[in-house]
Amino acid sequence: MTRWEQWRHRLGGALWLLPAAFVVVAVILGSVLSRIEPARDSWLRPLLFVGTQDEARKLLLTCATSIVGVLALVIGLTMVALQMAANRYSPRLLRNFVRDRTTQLILGVFVGGFTYNAAGLYTVGVRPGEYPRLAVTVGLSALFVCIGALIFYIDRMVHSIQIDRVLATIGTRTVHTIAASPPGVGRNAGSDRVITDTTPPTGAIALLAPKSGYVQTVQPDRLVAAASRLGITIQLVAGVGSHVVAGTPMGWYWPTASATACDPVALRKVLATAVHTDWERTRQQDVEVGFLQIVDIAVLSIHNFDFNTAVQSVNELSILLCKLAPLPLGPEAFADGSGTTRLIVPAPVMADYLDVACGQILRRGASEPVALHALLQLLRDVGTLSTTPERRTLVADKVSELLEIARRSLQSADDLASLTAAAEVALRRIGAARHTEPPPETAGPQPAGRRLAG
């Protein structure tokens, strides 16, 4: 990640950026309009403020103070919404509200309106008996714009803290992350026999983390280009979303057979720009962030006996897992133009995503039939859409695990019988999915000379 990309991401979550831009625009606009005086026969003339100079100053002062009051109300509503989201759903949701462009835009409208009217006081009264009527009229219009923005903001804020909207927003953004195919999702992820443990080969040299934090992004193209140029292979042991401590190994590198001595200084510079580490996990390449936010909502809802919200959360997790079900997942190897493996990036496999999505909810909701039925439906849908026998077996094992936990936790025999029947239906559907695609041997005639995959 380049320095510009880092700053762009940080500024995207800054509440002050758009308001500051509106302040600059308001000052420039006021300066320009104060120099414009419409002609007597202009169509704007009937719309202009017709009061005296003192009345114009009082109007601007009234507009400025009114906008300040409305701005205070907006800030108060924002703080209440943030507190409700943190306490009711999850503290991880705060970044969603902070990065909301509409919230930043509304704050900018109020700050810009106040700045325009306050700065206008300096232009009214400069020349006795004369003042920029067009600029004063625009200042009055800014007050009405701010009132309209307030109504729009209240409507948006009320809807934005509804659980349906919260879950849909998290799900949509997570789907966008999946569609971007970060390292470990899609392509040849998990298909190559890459090194999946942390034991480096003999002669490997440690790549130390330059600073502590979470790995936010990995740029494979830059690392592959640098590794090819330096004649080495790089194996990261900290993938996207992993936490690293400064000075500890976040990867290893070793030279290829025909390589010359590697320049460690050049490699460290490339690592600092291609692997970005910071103090929080982000959704740029980290698919698990969305899962964690939804799981937080589900677990807290179970704790508060709000099982309907927990079921909604599980349903949203089901959508995300079904998006991942047909995709290759896992550690991914990247090669250069000659086909030599230059980079190995660790990444979660399907079992990891299932554990994140189901683990805490299953443990917290083990005695609640509604939560168990929702998890069972999730596993049924994921197993149906899984494209490999290994994944379908994995999901079937999860169904069996859920049923075993239910036998130990449920007190009602009727609840257990209902869940057992649903589990049998799910297992039959997952088993039927194994036969929806013909095996390679019977998939039809193969081209001459083509060897079937074993």
C-alpha positions as CSV (number, residue, x, y, z in Angstrom):
1,M,0.0,0.0,0.0
2,T,1.5,3.4,-1.0
3,R,1.6,6.3,1.3
4,W,-1.2,8.0,-0.7
5,E,-3.4,4.9,-0.4
6,Q,-2.8,4.9,3.4
7,W,-3.7,8.5,3.7
8,R,-6.8,8.1,1.5
9,H,-8.1,5.3,3.7
10,R,-7.4,7.2,6.9
11,L,-9.1,10.4,5.6
12,G,-12.1,8.3,4.5
13,G,-12.8,7.8,8.2
14,A,-12.1,11.4,9.3
15,L,-15.2,13.3,10.4
16,W,-13.4,16.7,10.0
17,L,-12.3,16.4,6.3
18,L,-15.6,17.2,4.5
19,P,-16.6,19.9,7.1
20,A,-13.2,21.5,6.6
21,A,-13.7,21.5,2.8
22,F,-17.1,23.1,3.2
23,V,-15.6,25.9,5.4
24,V,-13.2,26.7,2.6
25,V,-15.9,26.6,0.0
26,A,-18.2,28.8,2.1
27,V,-15.5,31.5,2.5
28,I,-14.7,31.5,-1.2
29,L,-18.4,31.5,-2.2
30,G,-19.2,34.4,0.2
31,S,-16.2,36.4,-1.1
32,V,-17.4,35.9,-4.7
33,L,-21.1,36.7,-4.0
34,S,-20.3,39.8,-2.0
35,R,-18.8,41.3,-5.2
36,I,-21.9,40.5,-7.4
37,E,-24.8,43.0,-7.6
38,P,-27.6,41.9,-9.9
39,A,-28.8,44.4,-12.4
40,R,-32.1,46.2,-11.7
41,D,-33.8,44.3,-14.5
42,S,-32.4,40.9,-13.5
43,W,-34.8,38.1,-12.7
44,L,-33.0,37.7,-9.4
45,R,-34.0,41.2,-8.2
46,P,-37.4,40.3,-6.8
47,L,-35.8,37.5,-4.8
48,L,-33.2,39.6,-3.0
49,F,-33.4,40.7,0.6
50,V,-34.7,44.2,0.7
51,G,-34.1,45.2,4.3
52,T,-31.8,47.8,5.7
53,Q,-28.1,47.3,6.4
54,D,-28.8,46.7,10.1
55,E,-31.5,44.3,9.3
56,A,-29.2,42.4,7.0
57,R,-26.6,42.1,9.8
58,K,-29.3,40.9,12.3
59,L,-30.4,38.4,9.7
60,L,-26.9,36.9,9.2
61,L,-26.4,36.8,12.9
62,T,-29.7,35.1,13.5
63,C,-28.9,32.5,10.7
64,A,-25.5,31.8,12.1
65,T,-26.7,31.3,15.7
66,S,-29.7,29.1,14.5
67,I,-27.3,26.9,12.5
68,V,-25.1,26.5,15.5
69,G,-28.1,25.3,17.5
70,V,-29.0,22.8,14.8
71,L,-25.4,21.7,14.5
72,A,-25.4,21.0,18.3
73,L,-28.5,18.9,17.8
74,V,-27.0,16.9,15.0
75,I,-23.8,16.2,17.0
76,G,-26.0,15.1,19.9
77,L,-28.0,12.8,17.7
78,T,-24.8,11.3,16.3
79,M,-23.3,10.7,19.8
80,V,-26.5,9.0,20.9
81,A,-26.5,6.8,17.8
82,L,-22.9,5.8,18.3
83,Q,-23.5,5.0,21.9
84,M,-26.6,2.9,21.1
85,A,-24.7,1.0,18.3
86,A,-21.8,0.3,20.6
87,N,-23.9,-0.8,23.6
88,R,-26.7,-2.6,21.8
89,Y,-24.8,-4.2,18.9
90,S,-21.0,-4.0,18.9
91,P,-18.2,-1.5,19.5
92,R,-16.8,-2.6,16.2
93,L,-19.7,-0.9,14.5
94,L,-18.5,2.6,15.3
95,R,-16.2,2.7,12.3
96,N,-19.3,2.1,10.1
97,F,-20.9,5.3,11.3
98,V,-17.7,7.3,11.3
99,R,-16.9,6.4,7.7
100,D,-20.5,7.1,6.5
101,R,-20.2,9.7,3.8
102,T,-23.7,11.0,4.4
103,T,-23.0,11.8,8.0
104,Q,-19.8,13.6,7.0
105,L,-21.7,15.5,4.3
106,I,-24.5,16.6,6.6
107,L,-21.9,17.9,9.1
108,G,-20.2,19.8,6.3
109,V,-23.5,21.4,5.3
110,F,-24.0,22.8,8.8
111,V,-20.5,23.9,9.3
112,G,-20.4,25.5,5.9
113,G,-23.7,27.3,6.5
114,F,-22.5,28.7,9.8
115,T,-19.2,29.8,8.3
116,Y,-20.9,31.5,5.4
117,N,-23.2,33.6,7.6
118,A,-20.6,34.4,10.2
119,A,-18.1,35.5,7.5
120,G,-20.9,37.6,5.9
121,L,-20.9,39.9,8.9
122,Y,-17.6,41.3,7.8
123,T,-19.0,42.3,4.4
124,V,-22.2,44.0,5.6
125,G,-21.4,47.5,6.9
126,V,-18.2,48.1,5.1
127,R,-19.8,50.8,3.0
128,P,-22.6,52.8,4.7
129,G,-26.0,52.2,3.3
130,E,-24.8,49.5,0.9
131,Y,-24.4,45.7,1.4
132,P,-24.2,42.6,-0.9
133,R,-27.9,41.7,-1.1
134,L,-27.3,38.6,-3.1
135,A,-24.8,37.3,-0.5
136,V,-27.3,38.0,2.3
137,T,-30.1,36.2,0.4
138,V,-27.9,33.1,0.0
139,G,-27.1,33.2,3.7
140,L,-30.9,33.1,4.5
141,S,-31.2,30.2,1.9
142,A,-28.4,28.4,3.7
143,L,-30.6,28.3,6.9
144,F,-33.4,26.6,5.1
145,V,-31.0,24.1,3.5
146,C,-29.7,23.3,6.9
147,I,-33.2,22.7,8.2
148,G,-33.9,20.4,5.3
149,A,-30.6,18.6,5.9
150,L,-31.6,18.2,9.6
151,I,-34.9,16.4,8.7
152,F,-33.1,14.2,6.2
153,Y,-30.4,13.4,8.8
154,I,-32.9,12.5,11.5
155,D,-34.7,10.1,9.1
156,R,-31.4,8.5,8.0
157,M,-30.2,8.2,11.6
158,V,-33.4,6.5,12.8
159,H,-33.1,4.0,10.0
160,S,-29.4,3.5,10.3
161,I,-29.6,2.1,13.8
162,Q,-32.3,-0.4,12.9
163,I,-30.9,-3.9,13.1
164,D,-32.1,-4.8,9.6
165,R,-30.1,-1.8,8.1
166,V,-27.1,-2.5,10.3
167,L,-26.8,-6.1,9.2
168,A,-27.5,-5.3,5.5
169,T,-24.8,-2.7,5.5
170,I,-22.2,-5.0,7.1
171,G,-23.2,-7.8,4.7
172,T,-23.0,-5.6,1.6
173,R,-19.6,-4.2,2.4
174,T,-18.3,-7.7,3.2
175,V,-19.6,-9.0,-0.1
176,H,-17.7,-6.2,-1.8
177,T,-14.5,-7.3,0.0
178,I,-15.1,-10.9,-1.2
179,A,-15.7,-9.8,-4.7
180,A,-12.4,-7.9,-4.7
181,S,-10.7,-11.4,-4.4
182,P,-8.1,-10.5,-1.7
183,P,-5.2,-12.9,-1.1
184,G,-6.6,-16.3,-0.1
185,V,-10.0,-15.8,-1.8
186,G,-10.5,-17.1,-5.4
187,R,-7.9,-17.8,-8.0
188,N,-5.7,-20.7,-6.9
189,A,-6.1,-20.2,-3.2
190,G,-5.8,-23.5,-1.3
191,S,-5.3,-25.5,-4.4
192,D,-1.5,-25.5,-4.5
193,R,0.5,-27.6,-2.0
194,V,1.9,-24.6,-0.3
195,I,3.7,-24.5,3.0
196,T,1.0,-24.1,5.7
197,D,3.1,-24.3,8.9
198,T,5.4,-21.8,10.4
199,T,8.5,-23.9,10.1
200,P,10.8,-22.3,7.5
201,P,13.1,-24.4,5.3
202,T,16.8,-24.7,6.1
203,G,18.6,-21.5,5.5
204,A,15.6,-19.3,5.6
205,I,16.0,-15.8,7.0
206,A,13.4,-14.1,9.2
207,L,11.4,-11.0,8.0
208,L,10.8,-9.0,11.1
209,A,7.7,-6.9,11.5
210,P,8.5,-3.2,11.3
211,K,5.8,-2.2,13.7
212,S,3.1,-3.7,15.9
213,G,-0.5,-3.9,14.8
214,Y,-2.9,-5.8,12.5
215,V,-2.0,-6.7,8.9
216,Q,-4.5,-4.7,6.9
217,T,-3.4,-5.3,3.3
218,V,-0.9,-7.4,1.4
219,Q,0.0,-6.4,-2.1
220,P,1.1,-9.6,-3.9
221,D,2.2,-8.0,-7.1
222,R,4.8,-5.8,-5.4
223,L,6.2,-8.7,-3.3
224,V,6.4,-11.0,-6.3
225,A,8.1,-8.4,-8.4
226,A,10.6,-7.7,-5.6
227,A,11.2,-11.4,-4.9
228,S,11.8,-12.1,-8.5
229,R,14.2,-9.3,-8.8
230,L,16.1,-10.3,-5.7
231,G,16.0,-14.0,-6.5
232,I,14.2,-15.2,-3.4
233,T,10.9,-16.8,-2.2
234,I,8.9,-15.1,0.5
235,Q,6.6,-17.0,2.9
236,L,4.5,-14.8,5.1
237,V,3.3,-16.3,8.4
238,A,1.1,-13.4,9.2
239,G,-1.8,-13.0,6.8
240,V,-4.4,-10.3,6.4
241,G,-6.1,-9.8,9.8
242,S,-3.2,-11.3,11.8
243,H,-1.7,-9.4,14.7
244,V,2.1,-8.9,14.7
245,V,4.5,-7.4,17.2
246,A,7.4,-5.2,16.1
247,G,10.6,-7.2,15.9
248,T,9.0,-10.6,15.7
249,P,9.0,-12.7,12.5
250,M,6.1,-12.0,10.1
251,G,7.6,-14.1,7.4
252,W,10.7,-15.8,6.0
253,Y,12.6,-15.7,2.8
254,W,15.2,-17.9,1.2
255,P,17.1,-17.7,-2.1
256,T,16.4,-19.8,-5.1
257,A,19.0,-22.1,-6.6
258,S,20.5,-19.6,-9.0
259,A,20.1,-16.5,-6.9
260,T,22.8,-14.0,-5.9
261,A,23.0,-12.5,-2.4
262,C,19.8,-10.7,-1.4
263,D,19.9,-7.0,-0.3
264,P,18.0,-7.1,3.0
265,V,17.6,-3.3,3.1
266,A,15.8,-3.3,-0.2
267,L,13.6,-6.1,0.9
268,R,12.6,-4.3,4.1
269,K,11.6,-1.3,2.1
270,V,9.4,-3.4,-0.2
271,L,7.9,-5.2,2.8
272,A,7.0,-1.8,4.5
273,T,5.0,-0.7,1.4
274,A,3.6,-4.0,0.3
275,V,2.4,-5.2,3.7
276,H,0.5,-2.5,5.6
277,T,0.2,-2.8,9.3
278,D,-1.9,-0.5,11.5
279,W,-3.7,-0.4,14.8
280,E,-7.1,-1.8,13.6
281,R,-8.5,-4.4,11.3
282,T,-10.2,-3.0,8.2
283,R,-12.4,-4.3,5.5
284,Q,-10.0,-3.5,2.7
285,Q,-8.9,-7.1,2.3
286,D,-10.0,-8.7,5.7
287,V,-13.2,-10.7,5.0
288,E,-13.4,-11.8,8.7
289,V,-14.1,-8.3,9.9
290,G,-17.6,-8.5,8.7
291,F,-18.1,-11.9,10.2
292,L,-16.8,-10.7,13.6
293,Q,-19.1,-7.7,13.6
294,I,-22.2,-9.9,12.9
295,V,-21.1,-12.5,15.5
296,D,-20.8,-9.7,18.1
297,I,-24.3,-8.7,17.4
298,A,-25.6,-12.3,17.6
299,V,-23.8,-13.1,20.9
300,L,-24.8,-9.9,22.6
301,S,-28.4,-10.5,21.5
302,I,-28.4,-14.0,23.0
303,H,-27.0,-12.5,26.2
304,N,-29.9,-10.0,26.2
305,F,-32.4,-12.7,25.4
306,D,-33.1,-11.1,22.0
307,F,-33.2,-14.3,20.0
308,N,-34.9,-12.8,17.0
309,T,-31.9,-10.5,16.4
310,A,-29.6,-13.4,16.9
311,V,-31.5,-15.3,14.2
312,Q,-31.3,-12.4,11.8
313,S,-27.5,-12.2,12.4
314,V,-27.2,-15.9,11.7
315,N,-29.2,-15.5,8.5
316,E,-26.8,-12.7,7.4
317,L,-23.8,-15.0,8.2
318,S,-25.4,-17.6,6.0
319,I,-25.5,-15.3,3.1
320,L,-21.8,-14.5,3.5
321,L,-20.7,-18.1,3.9
322,C,-22.7,-19.1,0.8
323,K,-20.8,-16.4,-1.1
324,L,-17.6,-18.1,0.0
325,A,-18.8,-21.7,-0.4
326,P,-18.1,-22.1,-4.2
327,L,-14.8,-20.1,-4.0
328,P,-11.2,-21.5,-3.5
329,L,-10.1,-20.5,0.0
330,G,-6.9,-20.9,1.9
331,P,-3.1,-20.2,1.6
332,E,-2.2,-18.9,-1.8
333,A,1.0,-19.1,-3.8
334,F,2.0,-16.4,-6.3
335,A,4.4,-17.1,-9.1
336,D,6.4,-14.8,-11.3
337,G,6.4,-14.8,-15.1
338,S,8.7,-17.8,-15.3
339,G,6.4,-19.9,-13.1
340,T,8.6,-19.9,-10.0
341,T,6.8,-19.5,-6.8
342,R,7.8,-16.2,-5.2
343,L,5.3,-15.6,-2.5
344,I,3.2,-17.7,-0.1
345,V,0.4,-15.9,1.8
346,P,-1.5,-17.6,4.6
347,A,-5.3,-17.2,4.6
348,P,-8.3,-18.8,6.4
349,V,-9.8,-22.0,5.0
350,M,-13.5,-22.8,5.0
351,A,-13.2,-24.5,8.4
352,D,-11.9,-21.2,9.9
353,Y,-14.8,-19.2,8.5
354,L,-17.3,-21.8,9.8
355,D,-15.6,-21.6,13.3
356,V,-15.8,-17.8,13.3
357,A,-19.5,-17.8,12.2
358,C,-20.8,-20.6,14.3
359,G,-18.4,-21.2,17.2
360,Q,-19.4,-18.5,19.7
361,I,-23.1,-18.5,18.7
362,L,-23.3,-22.3,19.2
363,R,-21.6,-22.1,22.6
364,R,-23.8,-19.2,23.8
365,G,-27.0,-20.4,22.3
366,A,-26.6,-24.1,22.9
367,S,-29.7,-24.2,25.1
368,E,-31.9,-22.1,22.8
369,P,-33.7,-24.1,20.1
370,V,-34.3,-21.0,17.9
371,A,-30.6,-20.3,17.7
372,L,-29.8,-23.9,17.0
373,H,-32.3,-24.1,14.2
374,A,-30.9,-21.0,12.6
375,L,-27.4,-22.4,12.7
376,L,-28.7,-25.7,11.3
377,Q,-30.2,-23.8,8.4
378,L,-27.0,-22.0,7.8
379,L,-25.0,-25.2,7.6
380,R,-27.6,-26.8,5.3
381,D,-27.4,-23.9,2.8
382,V,-23.6,-23.7,2.9
383,G,-23.3,-27.5,2.5
384,T,-25.7,-27.4,-0.5
385,L,-23.6,-24.7,-2.3
386,S,-20.2,-26.2,-1.5
387,T,-18.5,-27.5,-4.6
388,T,-16.0,-30.0,-3.2
389,P,-16.6,-33.3,-1.3
390,E,-14.2,-32.1,1.4
391,R,-16.2,-29.1,2.2
392,R,-19.5,-30.9,2.2
393,T,-18.0,-33.5,4.6
394,L,-16.8,-30.6,6.8
395,V,-20.2,-29.0,6.9
396,A,-21.8,-32.4,7.6
397,D,-19.4,-32.9,10.5
398,K,-20.5,-29.4,11.8
399,V,-24.1,-30.6,11.7
400,S,-23.2,-33.7,13.7
401,E,-21.3,-31.5,16.2
402,L,-24.3,-29.2,16.6
403,L,-26.6,-32.1,17.2
404,E,-24.3,-33.6,19.8
405,I,-24.2,-30.3,21.7
406,A,-28.0,-30.0,21.5
407,R,-28.4,-33.4,23.0
408,R,-26.3,-32.2,26.0
409,S,-28.0,-28.8,26.3
410,L,-31.6,-29.0,25.4
411,Q,-34.0,-29.9,28.3
412,S,-37.1,-30.5,26.3
413,A,-37.5,-33.8,24.4
414,D,-39.8,-32.2,21.9
415,D,-37.2,-29.5,21.1
416,L,-34.5,-32.2,20.6
417,A,-36.7,-34.3,18.4
418,S,-37.5,-31.3,16.2
419,L,-33.9,-30.4,15.9
420,T,-32.9,-34.0,15.2
421,A,-35.4,-34.2,12.4
422,A,-34.2,-30.9,10.9
423,A,-30.6,-32.2,11.1
424,E,-31.5,-35.3,9.2
425,V,-33.1,-33.2,6.5
426,A,-30.0,-31.1,6.3
427,L,-27.7,-34.1,6.1
428,R,-29.8,-35.6,3.3
429,R,-29.7,-32.3,1.4
430,I,-25.9,-32.0,1.8
431,G,-25.5,-35.6,0.8
432,A,-27.7,-35.1,-2.3
433,A,-25.6,-32.2,-3.3
434,R,-22.7,-34.6,-3.7
435,H,-24.4,-36.2,-6.7
436,T,-25.6,-33.0,-8.5
437,E,-22.3,-33.0,-10.4
438,P,-21.1,-36.1,-12.3
439,P,-17.7,-37.4,-11.3
440,P,-14.9,-36.7,-13.8
441,E,-14.9,-40.2,-15.1
442,T,-18.5,-39.9,-16.3
443,A,-18.6,-36.2,-17.1
444,G,-18.6,-36.9,-20.9
445,P,-16.0,-37.6,-23.5
446,Q,-12.5,-36.1,-22.8
447,P,-10.3,-34.5,-25.5
448,A,-7.6,-36.9,-26.8
449,G,-4.4,-36.9,-24.7
450,R,-6.1,-35.1,-21.7
451,R,-5.4,-36.9,-18.4
452,L,-8.2,-37.0,-15.9
453,A,-7.6,-35.5,-12.5
454,G,-7.4,-38.0,-9.8
